[in-house]
Amino acid sequence: MNILLYFLILMVGAYIGYKDNIKVLIKHAGEVQNYALFFLLLIMGIKIGLDKELVYSFGKIGFQGLILALFSIVFSVLGVKLVAKRLLKEKEQMENDL
């Protein structure tokens, strides 16, 4: 897909968020994100299952793929926790300064 389309969608989302017109969706943003993630995982699983060559090569790829996936997950979660913790501290400091 064209990167300009992604950028346009991002800008539209930023504009909507900036204008604060979407409070209902914000309330349920976590649910929407979870359902979108589940749908994405389902589609990815279907595509993997349809690729017979990939399914048969799991034995060869297996261990390395598992290690790569585990490290990706662990360090992604740690990164998010660190960034969230820092942002929360900054937000608390700004609120205390006011």
Backbone as a printed PyTorch tensor [residue, N CA C, xyz], in Angstrom:
tensor([[[  0.8240,  -1.1810,   0.0000],
         [  0.0000,   0.0000,   0.0000],
         [  0.8700,   1.2480,   0.0000]],

        [[  0.3200,   2.2960,  -0.4200],
         [  1.0460,   3.5390,  -0.5400],
         [  1.2500,   4.1700,   0.8380]],

        [[  2.4620,   4.5960,   1.1140],
         [  2.7680,   5.1880,   2.4160],
         [  2.0120,   6.4960,   2.6230]],

        [[  1.6710,   7.1730,   1.5510],
         [  0.8940,   8.4010,   1.6800],
         [ -0.4820,   8.1290,   2.2660]],

        [[ -1.0590,   6.9810,   1.9370],
         [ -2.3560,   6.6140,   2.5080],
         [ -2.2430,   6.4350,   4.0070]],

        [[ -1.1890,   5.7650,   4.4660],
         [ -0.9740,   5.6020,   5.9100],
         [ -0.8080,   6.9560,   6.5860]],

        [[ -0.0280,   7.8170,   5.9560],
         [  0.1990,   9.1400,   6.5220],
         [ -1.0950,   9.9410,   6.5730]],

        [[ -1.8970,   9.8520,   5.5300],
         [ -3.1760,  10.5660,   5.4950],
         [ -4.1040,  10.0720,   6.6030]],

        [[ -4.1900,   8.7640,   6.7780],
         [ -5.0240,   8.1990,   7.8400],
         [ -4.5290,   8.6580,   9.2050]],

        [[ -3.2300,   8.6770,   9.3980],
         [ -2.6480,   9.1440,  10.6520],
         [ -3.0010,  10.6070,  10.9030]],

        [[ -2.9100,  11.4260,   9.8840],
         [ -3.2160,  12.8470,  10.0320],
         [ -4.7020,  13.0770,  10.3260]],

        [[ -5.5720,  12.3230,   9.6780],
         [ -7.0090,  12.4350,   9.9500],
         [ -7.2800,  12.0530,  11.4000]],

        [[ -6.6730,  10.9840,  11.8650],
         [ -6.8360,  10.5710,  13.2590],
         [ -6.3180,  11.6200,  14.2240]],

        [[ -5.1800,  12.2070,  13.9170],
         [ -4.6200,  13.2510,  14.7730],
         [ -5.5370,  14.4680,  14.8050]],

        [[ -6.0960,  14.8370,  13.6630],
         [ -7.0150,  15.9750,  13.6020],
         [ -8.2720,  15.7150,  14.4300]],

        [[ -8.8290,  14.5180,  14.2850],
         [-10.0290,  14.1700,  15.0580],
         [ -9.7180,  14.1980,  16.5500]],

        [[ -8.5800,  13.6480,  16.9220],
         [ -8.1820,  13.6600,  18.3260],
         [ -7.9330,  15.0680,  18.8350]],

        [[ -7.3440,  15.9090,  18.0060],
         [ -7.0440,  17.2820,  18.3860],
         [ -8.3190,  18.0830,  18.6110]],

        [[ -9.3130,  17.8620,  17.7740],
         [-10.5880,  18.5810,  17.8930],
         [-11.4620,  18.0210,  19.0070]],

        [[-11.0530,  16.8790,  19.5700],
         [-11.7560,  16.2750,  20.7090],
         [-13.2240,  15.9620,  20.3830]],

        [[-13.4660,  15.4900,  19.1680],
         [-14.8270,  15.1780,  18.7290],
         [-15.1930,  13.7140,  18.8980]],

        [[-14.3610,  12.9350,  19.4880],
         [-14.5650,  11.5020,  19.4350],
         [-14.5100,  10.8770,  20.8250]],

        [[-15.1390,  11.4940,  21.7830],
         [-15.0740,  11.0450,  23.1760],
         [-15.6540,   9.6500,  23.3830]],

        [[-16.6780,   9.2930,  22.6270],
         [-17.2870,   7.9690,  22.7850],
         [-16.2930,   6.8820,  22.4060]],

        [[-15.5840,   7.0720,  21.3090],
         [-14.6080,   6.0800,  20.8710],
         [-13.4480,   5.9870,  21.8600]],

        [[-13.0710,   7.1030,  22.4390],
         [-11.9640,   7.1040,  23.4080],
         [-12.3280,   6.2400,  24.6090]],

        [[-13.5880,   6.2980,  25.0410],
         [-14.0300,   5.4680,  26.1640],
         [-13.8120,   3.9910,  25.8770]],

        [[-14.0230,   3.6040,  24.6410],
         [-13.9640,   2.1980,  24.2620],
         [-12.7420,   1.8830,  23.3910]],

        [[-11.7370,   2.7420,  23.4270],
         [-10.5600,   2.5630,  22.5650],
         [ -9.8510,   1.2480,  22.8540]],

        [[ -9.7410,   0.8710,  24.1210],
         [ -9.0760,  -0.3790,  24.4680],
         [ -9.7710,  -1.5800,  23.8640]],

        [[-11.0960,  -1.5810,  23.9450],
         [-11.8630,  -2.6920,  23.3590],
         [-11.6860,  -2.7350,  21.8490]],

        [[-11.7710,  -1.5840,  21.2090],
         [-11.6200,  -1.5190,  19.7490],
         [-10.2380,  -2.0250,  19.3540]],

        [[ -9.2050,  -1.6170,  20.0860],
         [ -7.8510,  -2.0690,  19.7840],
         [ -7.7150,  -3.5750,  19.9680]],

        [[ -8.3060,  -4.1100,  21.0210],
         [ -8.2390,  -5.5540,  21.2490],
         [ -8.9110,  -6.3220,  20.1250]],

        [[-10.1130,  -5.8980,  19.7270],
         [-10.8110,  -6.5960,  18.6480],
         [-10.0490,  -6.4900,  17.3330]],

        [[ -9.4520,  -5.3180,  17.0690],
         [ -8.6530,  -5.1550,  15.8500],
         [ -7.4310,  -6.0710,  15.8870]],

        [[ -6.7970,  -6.1700,  17.0460],
         [ -5.6360,  -7.0450,  17.1870],
         [ -6.0280,  -8.5090,  17.0080]],

        [[ -7.1390,  -8.9190,  17.6090],
         [ -7.6050, -10.3030,  17.4630],
         [ -7.9090, -10.6180,  16.0010]],

        [[ -8.5430,  -9.6730,  15.3040],
         [ -8.8600,  -9.8630,  13.8920],
         [ -7.5710,  -9.9850,  13.0740]],

        [[ -6.5950,  -9.1250,  13.3560],
         [ -5.3170,  -9.1780,  12.6610],
         [ -4.6220, -10.5160,  12.8900]],

        [[ -4.6040, -10.9910,  14.1340],
         [ -3.9870, -12.2830,  14.4330],
         [ -4.7160, -13.4250,  13.7230]],

        [[ -6.0410, -13.3440,  13.6620],
         [ -6.8170, -14.3630,  12.9560],
         [ -6.4320, -14.4010,  11.4850]],

        [[ -6.3690, -13.2470,  10.8470],
         [ -6.0090, -13.1740,   9.4280],
         [ -4.5880, -13.6970,   9.2080]],

        [[ -3.6650, -13.3200,  10.0960],
         [ -2.2900, -13.8100,   9.9690],
         [ -2.2410, -15.3260,  10.1290]],

        [[ -2.9960, -15.8710,  11.0660],
         [ -3.0430, -17.3170,  11.2580],
         [ -3.5940, -18.0320,  10.0360]],

        [[ -4.6290, -17.4680,   9.4440],
         [ -5.2090, -18.0600,   8.2310],
         [ -4.1820, -18.0700,   7.1040]],

        [[ -3.4760, -16.9260,   6.9290],
         [ -2.4640, -16.8620,   5.8680],
         [ -1.3390, -17.8610,   6.1090]],

        [[ -0.9180, -18.0310,   7.3650],
         [  0.1320, -19.0030,   7.6850],
         [ -0.3700, -20.4140,   7.4040]],

        [[ -1.6040, -20.7050,   7.8110],
         [ -2.1690, -22.0330,   7.5970],
         [ -2.3350, -22.3810,   6.1280]],

        [[ -2.6000, -21.3940,   5.2970],
         [ -2.7730, -21.6360,   3.8630],
         [ -1.4470, -21.8800,   3.1450]],

        [[ -0.3490, -21.4210,   3.7160],
         [  0.9640, -21.5850,   3.0960],
         [  1.5610, -22.9250,   3.5420]],

        [[  1.3280, -23.9700,   2.7730],
         [  1.7620, -25.3240,   3.1320],
         [  3.2820, -25.4250,   3.2670]],

        [[  4.0150, -24.7220,   2.4170],
         [  5.4710, -24.7570,   2.4910],
         [  5.9560, -24.2100,   3.8330]],

        [[  5.3380, -23.1560,   4.2880],
         [  5.7050, -22.5770,   5.5850],
         [  5.3710, -23.5330,   6.7210]],

        [[  4.2040, -24.1620,   6.6500],
         [  3.8050, -25.1090,   7.6980],
         [  4.7810, -26.2680,   7.7700]],

        [[  5.2170, -26.7750,   6.6170],
         [  6.1510, -27.9000,   6.6060],
         [  7.5600, -27.5080,   7.0640]],

        [[  7.8990, -26.2240,   6.9500],
         [  9.2410, -25.8000,   7.3580],
         [  9.2910, -25.3320,   8.8080]],

        [[  8.1980, -25.4790,   9.5540],
         [  8.2080, -25.0830,  10.9660],
         [  9.3020, -25.7950,  11.7490]],

        [[  9.5680, -27.0420,  11.4170],
         [ 10.6180, -27.7850,  12.1100],
         [ 11.9810, -27.1510,  11.9350]],

        [[ 12.2550, -26.6500,  10.7370],
         [ 13.5410, -25.9940,  10.4700],
         [ 13.5940, -24.6120,  11.1230]],

        [[ 12.5100, -23.8900,  10.9990],
         [ 12.4640, -22.5190,  11.4940],
         [ 12.2240, -22.4950,  13.0020]],

        [[ 11.4780, -23.4480,  13.4860],
         [ 10.9520, -23.5320,  14.8370],
         [ 11.6970, -22.8520,  15.9550]],

        [[ 12.8490, -23.3790,  16.3470],
         [ 13.5410, -22.8890,  17.5290],
         [ 13.9910, -21.4390,  17.3560]],

        [[ 14.5910, -21.1340,  16.2120],
         [ 15.0440, -19.7610,  15.9750],
         [ 13.8590, -18.7970,  15.9540]],

        [[ 12.7840, -19.2070,  15.3220],
         [ 11.5850, -18.3700,  15.2710],
         [ 10.9920, -18.1550,  16.6500]],

        [[ 10.9900, -19.2020,  17.4540],
         [ 10.4580, -19.1040,  18.8090],
         [ 11.2960, -18.1320,  19.6370]],

        [[ 12.6130, -18.2600,  19.5680],
         [ 13.4990, -17.3600,  20.3130],
         [ 13.3040, -15.9150,  19.8550]],

        [[ 13.2580, -15.6990,  18.5500],
         [ 13.0650, -14.3560,  18.0150],
         [ 11.7280, -13.7760,  18.4690]],

        [[ 10.6840, -14.5720,  18.4090],
         [  9.3610, -14.1080,  18.8180],
         [  9.3350, -13.7770,  20.3110]],

        [[  9.9180, -14.6420,  21.1380],
         [  9.9260, -14.3970,  22.5770],
         [ 10.7000, -13.1290,  22.9270]],

        [[ 11.8660, -12.9460,  22.3270],
         [ 12.6370, -11.7360,  22.5950],
         [ 11.8830, -10.4960,  22.1270]],

        [[ 11.2370, -10.5770,  20.9730],
         [ 10.4660,  -9.4420,  20.4660],
         [  9.3490,  -9.0760,  21.4290]],

        [[  8.6410, -10.0760,  21.9080],
         [  7.5290,  -9.8360,  22.8240],
         [  8.0330,  -9.2630,  24.1440]],

        [[  9.0310,  -9.9100,  24.7290],
         [  9.5390,  -9.4850,  26.0380],
         [ 10.0640,  -8.0560,  25.9770]],

        [[ 10.9000,  -7.7450,  24.9870],
         [ 11.4770,  -6.4120,  24.9310],
         [ 10.4670,  -5.3530,  24.4990]],

        [[  9.4570,  -5.7290,  23.7320],
         [  8.3890,  -4.7870,  23.4070],
         [  7.6070,  -4.4180,  24.6580]],

        [[  7.2510,  -5.4180,  25.4570],
         [  6.5080,  -5.1610,  26.6860],
         [  7.3500,  -4.3260,  27.6470]],

        [[  8.6200,  -4.6690,  27.8030],
         [  9.4960,  -3.8900,  28.6870],
         [  9.6310,  -2.4500,  28.1970]],

        [[  9.7810,  -2.2750,  26.9040],
         [  9.8860,  -0.9240,  26.3450],
         [  8.6450,  -0.1000,  26.5980]],

        [[  7.4840,  -0.6990,  26.3940],
         [  6.2320,   0.0110,  26.6320],
         [  6.1000,   0.3730,  28.1060]],

        [[  6.4410,  -0.5610,  28.9910],
         [  6.3530,  -0.2830,  30.4270],
         [  7.2780,   0.8640,  30.8190]],

        [[  8.5070,   0.8600,  30.3140],
         [  9.4450,   1.9330,  30.6370],
         [  8.9600,   3.2860,  30.1280]],

        [[  8.4980,   3.3210,  28.8950],
         [  8.0160,   4.5760,  28.3240],
         [  6.7710,   5.0530,  29.0700]],

        [[  5.8450,   4.1430,  29.3580],
         [  4.6270,   4.5150,  30.0730],
         [  4.9590,   5.0460,  31.4640]],

        [[  5.8800,   4.3990,  32.1290],
         [  6.2840,   4.8260,  33.4720],
         [  6.8720,   6.2320,  33.4200]],

        [[  7.7150,   6.4640,  32.4380],
         [  8.3290,   7.7880,  32.3050],
         [  7.2830,   8.8440,  31.9740]],

        [[  6.3710,   8.5280,  31.0790],
         [  5.3300,   9.4910,  30.7210],
         [  4.4260,   9.7970,  31.9050]],

        [[  4.1020,   8.7800,  32.6980],
         [  3.2730,   9.0150,  33.8750],
         [  3.9880,   9.9050,  34.8860]],

        [[  5.2940,   9.6970,  35.0690],
         [  6.0630,  10.5570,  35.9760],
         [  6.0510,  11.9970,  35.4890]],

        [[  6.2550,  12.1900,  34.1860],
         [  6.2530,  13.5440,  33.6150],
         [  4.8930,  14.1860,  33.7680]],

        [[  3.8400,  13.4150,  33.5820],
         [  2.4780,  13.9530,  33.7230],
         [  2.2120,  14.3580,  35.1670]],

        [[  2.6400,  13.5250,  36.1240],
         [  2.4720,  13.8620,  37.5300],
         [  3.2560,  15.1100,  37.9020]],

        [[  4.4680,  15.2530,  37.3620],
         [  5.2690,  16.4330,  37.6440],
         [  4.6110,  17.6880,  37.0870]],

        [[  4.0470,  17.5930,  35.8840],
         [  3.3690,  18.7370,  35.3000],
         [  2.1250,  19.1150,  36.1070]],

        [[  1.3930,  18.1090,  36.5920],
         [  0.2050,  18.3930,  37.3940],
         [  0.5920,  18.9980,  38.7430]],

        [[  1.6940,  18.5410,  39.3140],
         [  2.1610,  19.1020,  40.5840],
         [  2.6760,  20.5320,  40.4220]],

        [[  3.2480,  20.8360,  39.2630],
         [  3.7590,  22.1690,  39.0160],
         [  2.6220,  23.1910,  38.8550]],

        [[  1.4660,  22.7110,  38.4350],
         [  0.3260,  23.6230,  38.2510],
         [ -0.2740,  23.9070,  39.5650]]])
